[in-house]
């Protein structure tokens, strides 16, 4: 297992030592991770690549660099800094993309359907992971990524789960692959199912993993479906905060049962999630000029992409392959469940 210092919410001696050496020590790794994130944004301009989020591209480029070139030792402190501090900053700023008004636009029925789908998918994936004997930490990451919002949910949940970097990379791979399949298949299936724009937008927003994938799929069925699908997806993203806080509380309770371990290591409650909630509230006031939205969105994506680039710089392909096929089958099961469960609810209430 990787040392705790390599993980986003770790507070082990390796991280403290890295930060204690002064700000200059983090610059090489920070610059490397940021350069990879910039490359990920640039690659999205290539034909056919734009459907992938910069987060996914960043971790792929980081992994390629680590396994083909090798991450320099002097970059390690900056990589650890990116995994911890930049990740938290990016998740906090993610709240600026969401408003309470957007949730209201979905309606009480739509919000209830999205929440029911999220909870059912998370519970089903957790149960299936136990049945398939997939590592609990990896199971939780796949459950979060599948049920909430893809790569962002995986890395946010890992601040509580503290899984290995290979587990995080595997979970992101699962939600990327199956979310992409949904992006292609669901618009084709909508015609045969006779789903209207509103119903299809809700189905896409409630079930497809990544925001970019939802936008691509929903707008394929027209402007109305695209707009409603995007709002439904952002409503689902807003549920990231309560889910991560709940997981943190459960993990803290588990640590307390072990007697004394909480005092020594600290309860893994992701307090920065309250910053995420504060940003949602701020965005909902309307005080932030609309003209600043593209800049804040880009900054948020860049911070998260830099954190994932750093994670890629820690991820070995051999260790990733050692996970085996069962986690991929778990991801497939979660994808089938969320697609059919949400569709079933929509057909019932339609």
Secondary structure, DSSP 8 states (H G I E B T S, - for coil): ---GGGSTT---HHHHHHHHT-GGGGHHHHHHHHHHHHHHHHHTTSTTTTTS-HHHHHHHHHHHHHHHT---GGGHHHHHHIIIIIHHHHHHHHGGG--HHHHHHHHHHHHHHHHHHHHHHHHHHHHHHHHHT--HHHHHHHHHIIIIITHHHHHHHHHHH---HHHHHHHHHHHHHHHHHHHHHHHHHHHHHT--HHHHHHHHHHH-SSHHHHHHHHHTT-HHHHHHHHHHHHHHHHTHHHHHHHHHHHHHHHHHHTSSHHHHH-----TTHHHHHHHHHHHHHT-S-GGGHHHHHHHHHHHHHHHHHHHHTT--HHHHHTT-SHHHHHHHHHHHHHHHHHHHHHHHH-
